[in-house]
Amino acid sequence: MDDFTSLNRTIERIVGIRTSQYKEDYIKRRVLSRMRISGKETFEDYHRFLILDNGEKESLKNALTINVTEFFRDPDVFRAVGQKVLPDVLGTRKKIRIWCAGCATGEEAYSYAILVREYMRMSPVDATIYATDIDRVVLDRAREGVYDIKALKNLTEQQIRRYFTLREDGKYEVKPTLKEIVRFSHHDLMSGVPAARFLDLVSCRNVTIYFNEKQKKDLATLFYEALSQGGYYVMGKTEYLLRESEGLFTPVDSMQKIYGKSPVQ
Ligand SMILES: C[S@@+](CC[C@H](N)C(=O)[O-])C[C@H]1O[C@@H](n2cnc3c(N)ncnc32)[C@H](O)[C@@H]1O
């Protein structure tokens, strides 16, 4: 077994990331970046260091599951969801179930919660947003729901006042009116099991960029099965459906990467 393969086995075992399910090149780039930072020249040296150093295990895990996110990331996407998806789902039923898969520190899930709450201002609806991630550290931060003012740059003054409380330390905490409709939980998208079923919307944005082709295909099937008939799938702006998965979804807004679940043939 070569040094990189042996290092990968150790990462799977002690860091808890299934490296074999990601593109090899992706893992290699992240590991090389950690090697540069920690001053290790070979995979073998870095391997030994990783086994002994608990801080490095955490740093590598963070490097492998980059958690960059923001409220209303790509605002046009959320505008299109507000204009096309919500009226369709909530028009008659007054109930919505959303799965925000790979939610990082919570901004995406709370953005959907704001969108739904704004829509609900006219009439009460029953809403649940299942927000999941593989990284327990970001999930704790998401549950806490405390953000710097900089993180709220895509929100209007009115939305900030309505949905956040300014704390004494100058940070903004998400109000219970949003927290009560978002359920954060740990979930590995590679587990093959959905975090919820009978969904109206699955939003999995900027997550599959780290996945290999088989993983992307399996994930599209998983989302298809988790959605109700008439449900929607939202991808990240730079993500795309593989040709094999194109039959599962029909474009609703190709620019904003919003798809509808194709009817069963
Ligand atoms: C770049 S963030 C995207 C956050 C948010 N969806 C957005 O678009 O702003 C990617 C997230 O995917 C999560 N992730 C990576 N692999 C995952 C997996 N196998 N299962 C669940 N989450 C995963 C990471 O932990 C990270 O929080």
The ligand as an SDF file (V2000), in Angstrom:
LIG
                    3D

 27 29  0  0  0  0  0  0  0  0999 V2000
  -19.6010   24.7360    1.4960 C   0  0  0  0  0  0  0  0  0  0  0  0
  -20.6820   24.1780    2.7620 S   0  0  0  0  0  0  0  0  0  0  0  0
  -22.2380   24.6000    2.0260 C   0  0  0  0  0  0  0  0  0  0  0  0
  -23.2040   25.1670    3.0170 C   0  0  0  0  0  0  0  0  0  0  0  0
  -24.5500   25.5960    2.4220 C   0  0  0  0  0  0  0  0  0  0  0  0
  -25.2460   24.4810    1.8410 N   0  0  0  0  0  0  0  0  0  0  0  0
  -24.3820   26.6840    1.3980 C   0  0  0  0  0  0  0  0  0  0  0  0
  -24.5940   26.4630    0.2120 O   0  0  0  0  0  0  0  0  0  0  0  0
  -24.0250   27.8050    1.7880 O   0  0  0  0  0  0  0  0  0  0  0  0
  -20.6140   22.4190    2.5630 C   0  0  0  0  0  0  0  0  0  0  0  0
  -21.1320   21.6430    3.7640 C   0  0  0  0  0  0  0  0  0  0  0  0
  -21.3160   20.2850    3.3750 O   0  0  0  0  0  0  0  0  0  0  0  0
  -20.9940   19.4670    4.4770 C   0  0  0  0  0  0  0  0  0  0  0  0
  -20.7090   18.1080    4.0210 N   0  0  0  0  0  0  0  0  0  0  0  0
  -19.6160   17.6580    3.3450 C   0  0  0  0  0  0  0  0  0  0  0  0
  -19.7050   16.3220    3.1470 N   0  0  0  0  0  0  0  0  0  0  0  0
  -20.8950   15.9320    3.6980 C   0  0  0  0  0  0  0  0  0  0  0  0
  -21.5610   14.6790    3.8360 C   0  0  0  0  0  0  0  0  0  0  0  0
  -21.0190   13.5650    3.3570 N   0  0  0  0  0  0  0  0  0  0  0  0
  -22.7620   14.6490    4.4850 N   0  0  0  0  0  0  0  0  0  0  0  0
  -23.3160   15.7870    4.9870 C   0  0  0  0  0  0  0  0  0  0  0  0
  -22.7300   17.0000    4.9030 N   0  0  0  0  0  0  0  0  0  0  0  0
  -21.5290   17.0670    4.2630 C   0  0  0  0  0  0  0  0  0  0  0  0
  -19.7960   20.1600    5.0900 C   0  0  0  0  0  0  0  0  0  0  0  0
  -19.5980   19.7510    6.4400 O   0  0  0  0  0  0  0  0  0  0  0  0
  -20.1630   21.6250    4.9300 C   0  0  0  0  0  0  0  0  0  0  0  0
  -20.7760   22.1240    6.0960 O   0  0  0  0  0  0  0  0  0  0  0  0
  1  2  1  0
  2  3  1  0
  2 10  1  0
  3  4  1  0
  4  5  1  0
  5  6  1  0
  5  7  1  0
  7  8  2  0
  7  9  1  0
 10 11  1  0
 11 12  1  0
 11 26  1  0
 12 13  1  0
 13 14  1  0
 13 24  1  0
 14 15  1  0
 14 23  1  0
 15 16  2  0
 16 17  1  0
 17 18  1  0
 17 23  2  0
 18 19  1  0
 18 20  2  0
 20 21  1  0
 21 22  2  0
 22 23  1  0
 24 25  1  0
 24 26  1  0
 26 27  1  0
M  CHG  2   2   1   9  -1
M  END
$$$$
